[in-house]
Amino acid sequence: RTMNTVNVGNIPIGAGHPLVLISGPCVIEDRDTVFAIADALKTLTTRLGIPWIFKASYEKDNRGSAKGYSGPGEDDGLRILEDVKKQFEVPVISDVHQVEQVAPAAEVLDVLQIPAYLCQQSSLVLACGRAGKPVNVKKGQFLAPENMASAVGKIRSVGNDQILLTERGASFGYNRLVSDLRCVPIMQNLGCPVVYDPTHLIRIYGLPSDDPRGGEPEFVPMLTRAAVAAGVNALFIETHLDVTKAKCDAVSMLRFDLLEKLLPQVVELARLVREWGEDAPHLLRTDFSTGKVCEV
């Protein structure tokens, strides 16, 4: 299936378009912290010419501990995101967890994001589709990439074809996630641009997100470069100016100074990939009965 272009504000995402960065802190901590991170990202992405969408969660519902910081909540969180959107002239994205959150979130957000563990929740997926905004569905760690056809079909069934699919690893056992880059062309062949999230992929589950053993951020640059070489359409990289003070996913967010070093590399790599014409899916399979190679 031909990949659809998803338009987020004035940013097109899809085959033939520039690599897009979705970035910000894991969760909204306070207004000053959010604005400082947004300001740094605005400066960096403007200098490098990277289309940028700001990401921060106003609510984190999947926490390892009941005492874990879960964000400022819907009212305050959406207000801060709306201010970021206006101040920095940037589209914004955040998670929605319940059907009741969709309508107020859609008034502010440019993209509604469905968390990985809710990607098969029909009521939520359909409600997001009906909101008429682009939807980013994070692939469940428990699903094969082709199984994301279910979520895609639900959203299309309500007349919305503005769908992004995010790869953030697969579980082949316990705790550590595995990155299978075959996910990129397989999900692109569902007709959707694919986003790659290395900062959630390197979490070590079962340990708190502020435990130094709870993540392996040293692998984020390598995984990111590999994903760009595989032809992803956008990157989802959570970052912070001081990860030691982060209230959520402190051990898995990429330090901003390291993001500054990584982005010029992936911009150049993405340019080469697009020059080679490798940013569109082109899966081939051999028909062994005839010996012919044909597109899937």
C-alpha positions in Angstrom: 0.0 0.0 0.0 1.3 3.5 -0.8 2.4 5.4 2.2 0.1 8.3 3.2 1.5 11.7 4.1 0.5 12.8 7.6 0.3 16.6 8.0 1.0 17.9 11.5 0.4 21.6 11.3 2.6 22.7 8.4 4.9 19.6 8.9 4.4 16.8 6.3 5.6 13.3 7.5 6.0 10.5 5.0 8.0 9.3 2.0 10.0 12.0 0.3 9.7 14.4 3.1 12.4 15.5 5.6 13.1 13.5 8.7 11.0 14.9 11.6 11.9 15.1 15.3 9.3 14.5 18.0 11.1 15.6 21.2 10.7 17.0 24.7 10.7 15.8 28.3 8.9 12.6 29.3 6.4 14.4 31.5 5.4 18.0 32.2 7.2 18.8 35.5 6.6 22.5 35.8 6.2 25.4 33.4 9.8 26.7 33.8 11.4 23.3 33.0 9.1 22.7 30.0 9.8 26.2 28.6 13.6 25.8 29.1 13.6 22.5 27.2 11.3 23.8 24.5 13.5 26.9 24.0 16.7 24.7 23.7 15.0 22.4 21.2 13.6 25.3 19.2 17.1 26.8 18.9 18.7 23.5 18.0 16.2 22.4 15.4 16.0 25.8 13.8 19.8 25.8 13.4 19.8 22.3 11.9 16.7 22.8 9.8 14.8 19.8 11.4 11.0 19.9 11.5 10.1 19.6 15.2 7.1 18.6 17.2 7.1 19.2 20.9 6.3 16.2 23.1 5.5 16.1 26.9 2.9 14.0 28.7 0.4 15.9 30.9 -0.4 12.5 32.5 1.6 9.3 32.9 -0.8 6.5 33.7 1.7 3.6 33.3 3.9 4.0 36.4 5.9 1.3 38.1 5.0 2.7 41.5 1.8 4.3 42.9 4.0 7.0 44.3 5.6 7.9 41.0 5.1 11.4 39.6 2.3 11.2 37.0 2.2 14.8 35.8 0.2 17.9 36.4 -3.1 16.5 35.1 -5.3 17.4 32.2 -6.3 21.0 32.9 -2.9 22.4 33.9 -1.0 20.2 31.6 -3.0 21.1 28.5 -2.7 24.8 29.4 1.1 24.5 29.5 1.2 22.7 26.2 -1.0 25.3 24.6 1.3 28.0 25.9 4.3 26.1 24.4 2.5 25.8 21.1 1.9 29.6 21.0 5.2 30.7 22.4 7.5 28.6 20.2 5.2 28.2 17.2 5.5 24.4 17.3 3.0 21.6 17.0 2.4 19.6 20.2 1.7 15.9 21.0 0.8 14.1 24.2 -0.7 10.9 25.4 -4.4 10.2 25.9 -5.4 7.2 28.1 -9.2 7.4 28.3 -12.0 8.2 25.9 -13.1 11.1 28.2 -9.7 12.8 27.6 -9.9 12.8 23.8 -12.2 15.8 23.3 -10.4 18.3 25.6 -7.0 17.0 24.4 -8.0 17.5 20.7 -8.7 21.2 21.4 -5.0 21.7 22.1 -2.9 18.9 20.7 -1.9 18.7 17.0 -1.4 14.9 17.4 -3.2 12.5 19.8 -0.8 9.7 21.0 -2.1 6.3 22.0 0.3 4.6 24.4 1.7 1.2 23.4 -0.1 -0.8 26.1 -3.5 0.7 24.9 -3.0 0.3 21.1 -5.6 -2.4 21.0 -8.2 -0.6 23.2 -10.9 -0.2 20.6 -12.9 2.5 22.3 -9.9 4.7 22.8 -8.5 4.1 19.3 -11.9 4.9 17.6 -12.4 8.0 19.8 -9.0 9.3 18.7 -9.8 8.6 15.1 -13.1 10.4 15.3 -11.4 13.5 16.8 -10.2 14.4 13.3 -6.6 15.0 14.4 -3.5 13.0 13.4 -3.1 10.0 15.6 0.2 8.4 16.7 -0.2 4.8 17.7 2.7 3.3 19.6 3.1 -0.4 18.7 2.6 -2.7 21.7 5.7 -4.5 22.8 3.5 -7.7 22.5 2.6 -7.3 18.9 4.2 -8.2 15.6 4.5 -5.2 13.3 1.9 -6.5 10.8 -0.6 -6.8 13.7 -0.8 -3.0 13.8 -3.1 -3.3 10.8 -5.9 -3.8 13.4 -5.4 -0.3 15.0 -4.9 1.3 11.6 -8.1 -0.3 10.3 -10.1 1.0 13.2 -8.9 4.6 12.7 -9.5 4.4 9.0 -13.0 3.0 9.6 -14.1 6.3 11.1 -12.7 8.3 8.1 -9.3 9.3 9.5 -6.2 8.4 7.4 -3.7 10.6 9.3 -2.0 7.8 11.2 1.6 7.5 12.5 2.9 4.2 13.8 5.7 4.2 16.4 8.2 1.4 16.9 9.5 1.2 20.4 10.7 -2.3 20.7 9.4 -5.8 21.2 9.4 -8.1 24.2 11.0 -11.5 23.6 11.1 -12.4 27.3 11.4 -10.2 30.4 12.6 -6.7 31.1 14.7 -5.9 28.0 13.1 -4.9 24.7 14.6 -5.8 21.3 14.7 -3.6 18.2 13.8 -5.5 15.1 14.3 -3.0 12.2 12.1 -5.1 9.9 9.3 -3.3 11.7 10.0 -0.2 9.8 9.2 -1.3 6.2 6.6 -3.8 7.4 4.6 -1.0 9.1 5.2 1.4 6.3 3.6 -1.1 4.0 0.4 -0.6 6.0 0.4 2.8 4.4 1.6 4.8 7.4 4.7 6.8 8.1 6.8 5.2 10.9 8.3 6.9 13.9 11.2 5.3 15.9 11.4 5.7 19.7 14.8 4.6 21.0 14.4 6.3 24.4 11.6 3.9 25.5 13.2 1.0 23.8 16.3 1.0 26.1 14.3 1.0 29.4 15.0 -2.0 31.6 11.5 -2.8 32.9 10.9 -4.0 36.4 13.2 -1.3 37.8 12.2 2.3 38.7 12.8 4.8 35.9 15.1 6.8 38.3 17.2 3.7 39.1 20.6 3.9 37.3 20.2 0.3 36.4 16.7 1.0 34.8 17.9 2.0 31.4 20.7 1.9 28.8 20.8 5.4 27.2 24.3 4.7 25.9 22.6 2.6 23.1 20.3 5.4 22.0 22.6 7.0 19.4 23.5 3.6 17.8 19.8 2.6 17.6 18.8 6.0 16.2 21.4 5.9 13.4 20.3 2.3 12.5 16.6 3.3 12.4 17.4 6.3 10.2 19.4 4.0 7.8 16.3 1.7 7.8 14.2 4.6 6.4 12.1 5.8 9.3 10.1 9.0 8.7 10.4 10.5 12.2 12.3 10.1 15.4 10.7 10.2 18.9 13.5 11.1 21.4 12.7 12.2 24.9 15.3 14.7 26.3 16.0 16.8 29.3 18.5 19.6 30.2 19.3 17.9 33.6 18.3 14.2 33.6 19.4 13.9 37.3 16.4 16.1 38.2 13.9 14.5 35.9 10.7 13.3 37.6 10.0 10.5 35.1 12.2 8.2 32.9 15.4 10.0 34.2 17.5 7.0 33.2 16.3 6.6 29.7 15.9 10.1 28.3 18.8 11.3 26.2 20.8 14.1 27.7 20.3 17.3 25.7 24.1 17.7 25.0 24.2 14.2 23.5 21.1 15.0 21.4 23.0 18.1 20.1 25.8 15.8 18.9 23.5 13.1 17.5 21.1 15.2 15.4 23.6 16.5 12.8 24.6 12.8 12.2 21.1 11.7 11.6 20.3 14.7 9.4 23.1 13.8 7.1 22.3 10.1 7.2 18.6 10.8 6.4 19.7 13.0 3.4 21.7 10.1 2.0 18.9 7.6 2.5 16.5 9.8 0.7 18.9 10.4 -2.1 19.2 6.6 -2.5 15.4 6.4 -2.6 15.3 4.2 0.4 12.8 6.0 2.5 9.8 4.3 0.9 8.9 0.7 1.6 9.7 -1.8 -1.1 9.4 -5.2 0.3 10.2 -8.0 -2.1 9.5 -11.7 -1.8 10.5 -14.6 -3.9 7.7 -16.9 -5.2 9.5 -20.2 -5.0 7.0 -21.9 -7.3 7.9 -19.6 -10.2 11.3 -18.3 -9.1 10.1 -14.7 -9.6 10.7 -11.9 -7.2 7.6 -9.7 -6.6 6.6 -6.8 -4.3 4.6 -7.7 -1.2 
